[in-house]
Amino acid sequence: MRRKKILVVDDETKVCELVRMYLEKDGYEVVTATDGNSALERVHWHSPDLVLLDLNLPKIDGLAVCRIVRSQSRVPIIMLTARDEEMDKVRGLEMGADDYVTKPFSPRELVARIRAVFRRLEDKITVEEKSLEAAGLYLDIIRHEVGYLGHQLLLTPAEFKLIAVLMHNPGRVYTRLQLVKEAFGDLYEGYERTIDAHVKNIRKKLAEVALGQQVPLVTVRGVGYKLEKLSHAKSGT
């Protein structure tokens, strides 16, 4: 079986080498970069299975790198940040990151978080259908594709799981905690507000093809989110 490849991006060479040592010991292939430009080049040439991305980078900062990578790929991204403030994490998640780890971190904890991301990707979504149709959306679980109004949406793994949960029960209102548990499992170490960032991203992608019309992902104030069927929506990719 091919070893999974991880791109480690940090401006501190010592951090890159420490993380490399632990990841290689755990069976991963590791590529490193110490600035934003190099990170984008490594993503292009090495096609990693996961990117571990520091936010504080020279040349191009980590948030910009995350935004550029996410515009081209669904590769999972875990942010590394020394800033233990919620807004920094939310900004990264809004750029399309899947998870975050705050510095200083334990290398063993980092490896565990990476394993958890891969497990979430490999776990079967909690629906048995190979495809779903709801509220004008079409989802193909085997191909990992989502379509809306005849356009394919480029969703991250986290966004894909969230929309799959909502599509399985259109019209049902989910709290943030329910979405965390159903999409990512009880062991997910993120916080409920990360759901808001992922939902914002999904809405933006829906709006890009809705051409000014209302999108079906609706906020139920004080409760959570639901998918609502709209009169203009038609399923299909």
Secondary structure, DSSP 8 states (H G I E B T S, - for coil): ----EEEEE-S-HHHHHHHHHHHHHTT-EEEEESSHHHHHHHHHHH--SEEEEES--SSS-HHHHHHHHHHH----EEEEES---HHHHHHHHHTT--EEEESS--HHHHHHHHHHHHHHHHS--S---SEEEETTEEEETTTTEEEETTEEE---HHHHHHHHHHHHSTT--EEHHHHHHHHH-TT--S-TTHHHHHHHHHHHHHHHHHTTS--SEEEETTTEEEE---TT-----
